[in-house]
Amino acid sequence: MTDAATATETRDLFSKFDPLINEREALLATGVRDPYAIVMDQVLSPTRAIIKGKETILLGTYNYMGMTFDPDVVAAGKKALDEFGAGTTGSRVLNGTYQGHKQVEDALKEFYGTSGAMVFSTGYQANLGIISTLAGKGDYVVLDADSHASIYDGCGLGNAEIVRFRHNSVEDLDKRLGRLPADALKLVVLEGVYSMLGDVAPLPEMVAAIRKHPNCMILCDEAHGMGFFGPNGRGAYEEQGVEGEIDFVVGTFSKSVGTVGGFCVSNHPKFEILRLVCRPYVFTASLPPSVVATAATSIRKLMHSGEKRAHLWKNSQRLHKGLSDLGFKLGSATPQSAIIAVILTDQMQAVAMWQTLLELGLYVNMARPPATPAGTFLLRCSLCAEHSDDQVTQIIGMFETAGKATGAIG
């Protein structure tokens, strides 16, 4: 046997990724940039950056409320960095609880009107920790089939039984719950806003269906609803009037809050015990002082950001109408959130559109399975309250140019 043949047949733990490696290499061989290796050389504002030497409008950052450059937020981070140093070097249950961690949890309790709040080092970790701790072996987690990866991973870590229902289907949710043992403990996980298509869950109808069945608790992930929905910016569950029915709200600081971290808030009287039994909380270093200081300041400012929310809705409505009028297929018939998904026919068209837009000076997210529903390739636009009217006009013009150049529109 030749050395070449031996090398070809050699397998290791990376071999299972070979199909994806080959697909990526074939894509890059066509001359496109690597969509997952974009470097922002300089960030000028919540809506502008320098990429490959070119000023670029940012339309794929989840910076919904534009808080990353807010002067008060930045000043709070600098002050905490000077006074408390760069990091904690410890978990919350050891030496990792600083004054700022209590302050950001107090800000969350005030923002959400709850008695309890726990802060995690990432939003992913918040779902991982809360779901795996609440629902263990012998319990059930009932979730939307399109749930975020962190929700699925939380189910796996906790070793609970996973029951999926069709995306946003109240009827299927009701049916699935009806098939479970009445005496079994169940956690139903919903998302206010779904990150790929930007569609919103019918929460009142879902809550009504859930409450027909015994031993159910409800967790709502408001990662993409916080700051934007509801009179206080709490999320889609506030907007839809079901605050009193949700047992746990999970969210993140990496979207509307403008920094990094995750959290869970609740009014459950036993909530605090989670600090001692939630492994991803107990065994992870806490957020740096500068991060929690920026988060606390941002959250308190979001309580009084009605004008920003109104402008973000205006941006969403304008962009949705502009793209729809051009003939693009969108993820929803009406603007439902700050996320607008442009559906393309296949990966090649999605990559071509993405690269053309980037060359024109517009950055969006390209998404494909498994992050998206099977067979769906899309460009995800994440609007910001700091996008000006002129920028939205420019964005629509860039999509028109790119769409015609790639054949995505006539």
C-alpha positions as CSV (number, residue, x, y, z in Angstrom):
1,M,0.0,0.0,0.0
2,T,1.4,3.4,-0.9
3,D,2.0,6.2,1.6
4,A,-0.7,8.3,-0.2
5,A,-3.3,5.6,0.2
6,T,-2.4,5.2,3.8
7,A,-2.8,8.9,4.4
8,T,-6.1,8.9,2.6
9,E,-7.5,6.2,4.9
10,T,-6.2,7.7,8.1
11,R,-9.0,8.7,10.4
12,D,-9.1,10.6,13.6
13,L,-11.6,12.6,15.7
14,F,-11.7,15.3,13.1
15,S,-12.7,13.0,10.3
16,K,-16.4,13.5,10.9
17,F,-16.0,17.2,9.9
18,D,-14.5,16.3,6.5
19,P,-17.7,17.0,4.5
20,L,-18.0,20.5,6.0
21,I,-14.3,21.1,5.5
22,N,-14.6,20.1,1.8
23,E,-17.7,22.3,1.4
24,R,-16.0,25.3,2.9
25,E,-12.8,24.8,0.8
26,A,-14.9,24.6,-2.4
27,L,-16.7,27.7,-1.5
28,L,-13.5,29.7,-0.8
29,A,-12.1,28.4,-4.1
30,T,-14.7,30.4,-6.0
31,G,-13.0,33.6,-4.7
32,V,-15.5,34.6,-2.0
33,R,-14.3,35.9,1.3
34,D,-14.8,33.7,4.3
35,P,-18.1,34.9,5.8
36,Y,-17.1,33.7,9.3
37,A,-13.7,35.4,9.4
38,I,-14.6,39.1,9.0
39,V,-12.4,41.4,11.1
40,M,-13.6,44.8,12.1
41,D,-10.4,46.8,12.1
42,Q,-12.1,49.8,13.8
43,V,-15.6,50.3,15.2
44,L,-16.7,53.9,14.7
45,S,-20.1,53.8,16.2
46,P,-23.0,51.4,16.8
47,T,-23.8,51.5,13.1
48,R,-20.4,52.0,11.4
49,A,-17.1,50.2,11.2
50,I,-13.9,49.9,9.1
51,I,-13.7,46.5,7.4
52,K,-10.8,45.8,5.0
53,G,-10.1,49.5,4.9
54,K,-13.6,50.4,3.9
55,E,-16.2,52.3,6.0
56,T,-19.1,49.9,6.4
57,I,-22.7,50.2,7.7
58,L,-23.3,47.6,10.3
59,L,-26.6,45.7,9.9
60,G,-25.7,42.4,11.7
61,T,-24.6,43.2,15.2
62,Y,-27.7,42.7,17.5
63,N,-26.8,46.1,18.9
64,Y,-30.5,46.9,18.9
65,M,-30.5,49.9,21.2
66,G,-27.1,51.2,20.2
67,M,-25.8,51.2,23.8
68,T,-22.2,50.2,23.0
69,F,-21.0,53.8,22.6
70,D,-23.3,55.5,25.1
71,P,-21.1,58.0,27.0
72,D,-22.6,57.1,30.4
73,V,-22.1,53.4,29.8
74,V,-18.5,53.8,28.6
75,A,-17.7,56.1,31.5
76,A,-19.0,53.5,34.0
77,G,-16.8,50.8,32.5
78,K,-13.7,53.0,32.6
79,K,-14.4,53.9,36.3
80,A,-14.9,50.3,37.3
81,L,-11.7,49.2,35.5
82,D,-9.7,51.8,37.4
83,E,-11.3,51.1,40.8
84,F,-11.6,47.3,40.7
85,G,-9.1,46.1,38.1
86,A,-9.4,44.0,35.0
87,G,-11.1,40.8,36.4
88,T,-12.3,38.9,39.4
89,T,-10.3,35.6,38.9
90,G,-13.1,33.7,40.8
91,S,-16.6,32.4,40.6
92,R,-19.5,34.1,42.2
93,V,-19.6,31.6,45.1
94,L,-16.0,32.1,45.9
95,N,-14.2,35.5,45.6
96,G,-16.0,36.6,42.4
97,T,-18.9,38.7,43.8
98,Y,-17.9,42.4,43.7
99,Q,-20.1,45.4,44.4
100,G,-20.9,45.7,40.6
101,H,-22.4,42.2,40.5
102,K,-24.9,43.1,43.1
103,Q,-25.6,46.4,41.4
104,V,-26.3,44.8,38.1
105,E,-28.6,42.3,39.7
106,D,-30.4,45.1,41.5
107,A,-30.8,46.9,38.2
108,L,-32.3,43.8,36.6
109,K,-34.7,43.3,39.5
110,E,-35.8,46.9,39.1
111,F,-36.0,46.7,35.3
112,Y,-38.1,43.5,35.4
113,G,-40.0,44.1,38.6
114,T,-38.9,40.7,40.1
115,S,-37.6,39.6,43.5
116,G,-34.8,37.6,42.1
117,A,-32.0,38.0,39.6
118,M,-28.9,35.9,38.7
119,V,-26.1,37.0,36.4
120,F,-24.1,34.6,34.3
121,S,-20.9,35.2,32.2
122,T,-22.8,34.7,28.9
123,G,-26.4,34.4,27.7
124,Y,-25.6,31.0,26.4
125,Q,-24.5,30.0,29.9
126,A,-27.7,31.4,31.4
127,N,-29.8,29.0,29.4
128,L,-27.4,26.2,29.9
129,G,-27.4,26.7,33.6
130,I,-31.0,27.4,34.4
131,I,-32.5,24.7,32.2
132,S,-30.1,22.0,33.2
133,T,-30.6,22.8,36.9
134,L,-34.4,23.0,36.8
135,A,-35.1,20.0,34.7
136,G,-33.1,16.8,35.3
137,K,-33.5,13.1,34.8
138,G,-37.1,12.1,34.8
139,D,-38.3,15.6,34.0
140,Y,-39.5,16.9,30.7
141,V,-38.4,20.0,28.8
142,V,-41.0,21.0,26.2
143,L,-39.6,23.4,23.6
144,D,-40.1,24.9,20.2
145,A,-38.4,22.9,17.4
146,D,-36.6,26.1,16.3
147,S,-35.2,26.9,19.8
148,H,-31.7,28.3,20.2
149,A,-28.7,26.0,20.5
150,S,-28.2,27.1,24.1
151,I,-31.7,25.8,25.0
152,Y,-31.1,22.4,23.4
153,D,-27.7,22.2,25.1
154,G,-29.3,23.0,28.5
155,C,-31.6,20.1,28.0
156,G,-28.7,17.8,27.2
157,L,-26.7,18.9,30.2
158,G,-29.6,18.3,32.6
159,N,-30.4,14.9,31.0
160,A,-34.1,15.7,30.9
161,E,-36.5,14.2,28.3
162,I,-36.8,16.6,25.3
163,V,-40.2,17.1,23.7
164,R,-40.4,19.3,20.6
165,F,-43.4,21.0,19.2
166,R,-43.8,22.6,15.8
167,H,-42.5,26.1,15.5
168,N,-45.0,28.6,17.1
169,S,-47.8,26.0,16.9
170,V,-50.1,26.4,19.9
171,E,-52.1,23.3,18.8
172,D,-49.0,21.1,18.7
173,L,-47.8,22.4,22.0
174,D,-51.1,21.5,23.6
175,K,-51.1,18.1,22.0
176,R,-47.5,17.3,23.1
177,L,-48.2,18.3,26.7
178,G,-51.4,16.2,26.7
179,R,-49.4,13.1,25.9
180,L,-47.0,13.5,28.9
181,P,-47.7,11.8,32.3
182,A,-49.8,14.2,34.4
183,D,-47.6,13.7,37.5
184,A,-44.4,14.4,35.6
185,L,-42.6,17.8,36.2
186,K,-42.3,19.9,33.0
187,L,-40.5,23.0,32.0
188,V,-41.9,24.7,28.9
189,V,-39.3,26.9,27.2
190,L,-40.5,29.6,24.8
191,E,-38.7,32.4,23.0
192,G,-40.3,35.8,22.7
193,V,-38.4,36.6,19.5
194,Y,-36.7,33.9,17.3
195,S,-33.3,35.0,16.2
196,M,-33.2,33.6,12.6
197,L,-36.5,34.9,11.1
198,G,-37.3,37.5,13.7
199,D,-40.8,36.2,14.2
200,V,-42.6,36.6,17.5
201,A,-44.2,33.8,19.6
202,P,-48.0,33.9,20.2
203,L,-47.4,33.9,24.0
204,P,-50.9,34.5,25.3
205,E,-52.3,31.5,23.4
206,M,-49.3,29.4,24.3
207,V,-49.6,30.2,28.0
208,A,-53.3,29.4,28.0
209,A,-52.5,26.0,26.4
210,I,-49.8,25.3,28.9
211,R,-51.9,26.2,31.9
212,K,-54.4,23.5,30.9
213,H,-51.8,20.9,32.0
214,P,-50.5,20.1,35.5
215,N,-47.0,20.5,36.9
216,C,-45.8,23.0,34.2
217,M,-43.4,25.9,34.7
218,I,-42.7,28.4,31.9
219,L,-39.3,29.9,30.9
220,C,-39.3,32.6,28.3
221,D,-36.0,33.6,26.6
222,E,-36.1,37.3,25.8
223,A,-32.6,37.7,24.4
224,H,-34.0,39.4,21.3
225,G,-37.0,41.1,22.9
226,M,-35.4,42.9,25.8
227,G,-35.1,46.7,25.3
228,F,-37.4,46.7,22.3
229,F,-40.7,45.3,23.2
230,G,-43.2,46.4,25.9
231,P,-43.8,49.7,27.6
232,N,-40.8,49.1,29.9
233,G,-38.7,47.3,27.3
234,R,-38.9,44.0,29.1
235,G,-39.7,41.9,26.1
236,A,-42.4,40.3,24.0
237,Y,-43.9,38.7,27.1
238,E,-44.6,42.2,28.5
239,E,-45.8,43.5,25.2
240,Q,-48.3,40.6,25.0
241,G,-49.5,41.0,28.6
242,V,-48.4,37.6,30.1
243,E,-45.9,38.9,32.7
244,G,-47.8,37.2,35.6
245,E,-47.7,33.8,33.9
246,I,-44.0,33.5,33.2
247,D,-42.0,31.8,35.9
248,F,-38.5,32.5,34.6
249,V,-37.1,35.1,32.1
250,V,-33.7,34.5,30.6
251,G,-31.8,37.1,28.7
252,T,-28.5,38.4,27.6
253,F,-26.4,41.6,27.9
254,S,-24.9,41.1,24.4
255,K,-27.9,42.4,22.5
256,S,-29.8,45.5,23.6
257,V,-27.7,46.1,26.7
258,G,-24.6,46.4,24.5
259,T,-22.0,44.4,26.5
260,V,-21.6,40.7,27.4
261,G,-23.2,38.4,30.0
262,G,-26.5,36.6,30.7
263,F,-29.1,36.5,33.4
264,C,-32.3,34.9,34.7
265,V,-35.0,36.8,36.7
266,S,-37.9,35.3,38.6
267,N,-40.3,35.8,41.4
268,H,-40.2,32.2,42.6
269,P,-39.6,32.2,46.4
270,K,-36.9,29.5,46.2
271,F,-35.0,31.1,43.3
272,E,-31.9,32.0,45.3
273,I,-31.0,28.3,45.9
274,L,-30.0,28.1,42.3
275,R,-26.8,29.9,43.2
276,L,-25.6,26.8,45.1
277,V,-26.8,24.1,42.7
278,C,-26.4,25.6,39.2
279,R,-23.1,24.2,37.9
280,P,-22.4,26.6,35.1
281,Y,-22.9,29.4,37.7
282,V,-20.9,27.8,40.5
283,F,-17.9,26.7,38.4
284,T,-17.3,29.8,36.1
285,A,-15.4,32.9,36.8
286,S,-17.7,36.0,37.2
287,L,-17.8,38.8,34.8
288,P,-15.1,41.5,35.0
289,P,-16.0,44.6,37.0
290,S,-16.0,46.9,34.0
291,V,-18.5,44.7,32.2
292,V,-21.1,44.6,35.0
293,A,-20.7,48.3,35.5
294,T,-21.5,49.0,31.9
295,A,-24.4,46.5,32.0
296,A,-25.9,48.1,35.1
297,T,-25.7,51.6,33.6
298,S,-27.2,50.5,30.3
299,I,-30.1,48.6,31.9
300,R,-31.1,51.6,34.0
301,K,-31.0,53.8,30.9
302,L,-33.1,51.3,28.9
303,M,-35.9,51.9,31.4
304,H,-36.3,55.4,29.9
305,S,-35.7,54.7,26.2
306,G,-39.1,55.0,24.8
307,E,-38.0,57.4,22.0
308,K,-35.2,54.9,21.0
309,R,-37.7,52.1,20.9
310,A,-40.0,54.1,18.6
311,H,-37.2,54.9,16.2
312,L,-36.2,51.3,16.1
313,W,-39.7,50.3,15.1
314,K,-39.7,53.0,12.5
315,N,-36.4,51.6,11.1
316,S,-37.8,48.0,11.0
317,Q,-41.0,49.1,9.2
318,R,-39.1,51.1,6.6
319,L,-36.6,48.4,5.9
320,H,-39.2,45.7,5.7
321,K,-41.3,47.7,3.3
322,G,-38.3,48.7,1.2
323,L,-37.0,45.2,0.8
324,S,-40.5,43.8,0.2
325,D,-41.2,46.4,-2.5
326,L,-38.0,45.4,-4.3
327,G,-39.2,41.8,-4.5
328,F,-37.1,40.1,-1.8
329,K,-38.6,37.1,0.0
330,L,-38.6,37.9,3.7
331,G,-39.0,35.8,6.8
332,S,-42.3,37.3,7.8
333,A,-45.1,39.0,5.9
334,T,-45.0,42.0,8.3
335,P,-42.2,43.6,10.4
336,Q,-42.4,41.8,13.7
337,S,-39.1,42.7,15.4
338,A,-35.7,44.4,14.8
339,I,-34.6,41.3,12.8
340,I,-35.5,41.1,9.1
341,A,-34.5,37.9,7.3
342,V,-34.0,37.9,3.5
343,I,-34.5,34.4,2.2
344,L,-32.3,33.2,-0.7
345,T,-32.6,30.3,-3.0
346,D,-29.4,28.4,-2.0
347,Q,-26.0,28.8,-0.4
348,M,-24.3,30.2,-3.5
349,Q,-26.8,32.9,-4.0
350,A,-26.7,33.8,-0.3
351,V,-22.9,34.0,-0.4
352,A,-22.9,36.1,-3.5
353,M,-25.4,38.5,-2.0
354,W,-23.5,38.7,1.2
355,Q,-20.2,39.4,-0.5
356,T,-21.7,42.0,-2.9
357,L,-23.3,43.8,0.0
358,L,-20.0,43.8,1.9
359,E,-18.2,45.3,-1.2
360,L,-20.9,48.0,-1.4
361,G,-20.2,48.8,2.3
362,L,-22.9,46.9,4.2
363,Y,-22.3,44.1,6.7
364,V,-25.1,41.6,7.4
365,N,-25.1,38.1,8.8
366,M,-25.3,35.1,6.5
367,A,-27.0,32.1,8.0
368,R,-27.4,28.5,6.9
369,P,-28.4,25.1,8.4
370,P,-28.2,23.9,11.1
371,A,-28.6,27.5,12.5
372,T,-31.6,28.0,10.2
373,P,-34.5,25.7,9.5
374,A,-33.6,22.8,7.1
375,G,-32.8,24.0,3.6
376,T,-33.1,27.7,4.4
377,F,-30.3,30.1,3.5
378,L,-30.7,33.7,4.5
379,L,-29.2,37.1,5.2
380,R,-30.2,38.3,8.6
381,C,-30.5,42.1,9.1
382,S,-30.4,43.4,12.7
383,L,-31.5,47.0,12.9
384,C,-30.3,49.5,15.5
385,A,-32.0,52.4,17.1
386,E,-29.0,54.5,16.0
387,H,-29.5,53.8,12.3
388,S,-30.4,57.1,10.8
389,D,-33.1,57.7,8.2
390,D,-30.4,58.3,5.6
391,Q,-28.6,55.0,6.5
392,V,-31.9,53.0,6.1
393,T,-32.3,54.6,2.7
394,Q,-28.7,53.7,1.8
395,I,-29.3,50.1,3.0
396,I,-32.3,49.7,0.8
397,G,-30.3,51.0,-2.2
398,M,-27.5,48.6,-1.5
399,F,-29.9,45.7,-1.4
400,E,-31.4,46.7,-4.7
401,T,-27.9,46.9,-6.4
402,A,-26.8,43.6,-4.9
403,G,-30.0,41.8,-5.6
404,K,-30.0,42.8,-9.3
405,A,-26.2,41.9,-9.6
406,T,-26.8,38.4,-8.2
407,G,-30.2,37.6,-9.7
408,A,-31.9,37.6,-6.3
409,I,-34.4,40.1,-7.7
410,G,-35.3,41.1,-11.2
